[in-house]
Amino acid sequence: MKKIAWIFICTLLVSAGACNESASKKVDQEKASKNASESPIASAAMSFDKSVHDFGTIKEGETVKTKFIFTNTGQADLIIVDARGSCGCTVPNYPKNTPIAPGGSGEILVSFDSNNKPNMQQKTVTISANTASGRETLRIKAMVTPDPVKQKQRDDAAKARQQQQNK
């Protein structure tokens, strides 16, 4: 009986010692961190010639356009999946799903329709691409001089609403 007990105890001690040798302890931490820093995952990056464009003062009803030129400053092909304006008056035209090699460049043409958009206007274009952040943002702004006829119509409509509320 003592012999069986000793065999059982020895087996437990050997098993317990083997369990303490986990895979994480066997990995050379210095080599692992060195290898991780040597081989980062390649990604694309967008650098723009400008991120904001000011059209200055324009007349209501005008449609104005500007180009945002970008360069892929990353190590992988850049792919723009989508670009959207913050409203229907701001429309981007971009190279959709077209790989742009590292060091390559392209352009995003943004048009802004100022019809029924009097006074200061600030709009954005959000770009979805395979960059580290996944999104890039461009901004446009303009001071839109109101069309006198349309402004009178807006003023008359505002007066009518106010009179309706006061009744």
Residue pairs with C-beta under 8 A, 6 or more apart in sequence:
42 74
42 75
42 76
43 74
43 75
43 76
43 130
43 131
43 132
44 72
44 74
44 75
44 76
44 77
44 78
44 79
44 100
44 102
44 129
44 130
44 131
45 72
45 73
45 74
45 78
45 131
45 132
46 70
46 71
46 72
46 73
46 78
46 127
46 129
46 131
46 136
47 70
47 71
47 73
48 68
48 69
48 70
48 136
48 138
49 68
49 69
49 70
50 68
51 68
51 137
51 138
51 139
52 138
52 139
52 140
52 141
53 66
53 68
53 110
53 138
53 139
53 140
53 141
54 140
54 141
54 142
55 64
55 66
55 112
55 140
55 141
55 142
56 142
56 143
57 142
57 143
57 144
57 145
58 64
58 114
58 142
58 143
58 144
58 145
59 114
59 144
59 145
59 147
60 114
60 115
60 116
60 117
60 118
60 144
60 145
60 146
60 147
60 150
61 114
61 115
61 147
62 114
63 111
63 112
63 113
63 114
63 115
64 111
64 112
64 114
64 142
65 109
65 110
65 111
65 112
66 109
66 110
66 140
67 107
67 108
67 109
67 110
68 107
68 108
68 110
68 125
68 138
69 105
69 106
69 107
70 105
70 106
70 107
70 108
71 103
71 104
71 105
72 78
72 100
72 101
72 102
72 103
72 104
72 105
73 102
73 103
74 102
74 131
75 102
76 102
76 130
77 99
77 100
77 101
77 102
77 130
78 99
78 100
78 102
78 104
78 129
78 130
78 131
79 97
79 98
79 99
79 100
79 129
79 130
80 94
80 95
80 96
80 97
80 98
80 100
80 127
80 128
80 129
81 96
81 97
81 128
81 129
81 130
82 96
82 127
82 128
83 92
83 94
83 96
83 108
83 125
83 126
83 127
83 128
84 92
84 125
84 126
85 91
85 92
85 110
85 123
85 124
85 125
86 123
86 124
86 125
86 126
87 123
89 112
89 113
89 114
89 115
89 117
89 123
90 110
90 111
90 112
90 123
90 124
90 125
90 140
91 110
91 111
91 113
92 108
92 109
92 110
92 125
92 127
92 138
93 108
93 109
93 110
93 111
94 106
94 108
94 109
94 127
95 106
98 106
100 106
108 125
108 127
108 138
110 125
110 138
110 140
112 121
112 123
112 140
112 142
114 121
114 142
114 144
116 150
117 144
118 144
118 145
118 146
118 147
118 150
118 151
118 154
119 143
119 144
119 146
120 141
120 142
120 143
120 144
121 141
121 142
121 143
121 144
122 139
122 140
122 141
123 139
123 140
123 141
124 137
124 138
124 139
124 140
125 137
125 138
125 139
125 140
126 135
126 136
126 137
127 135
127 136
127 137
127 138
128 134
128 135
129 135
129 136
146 154
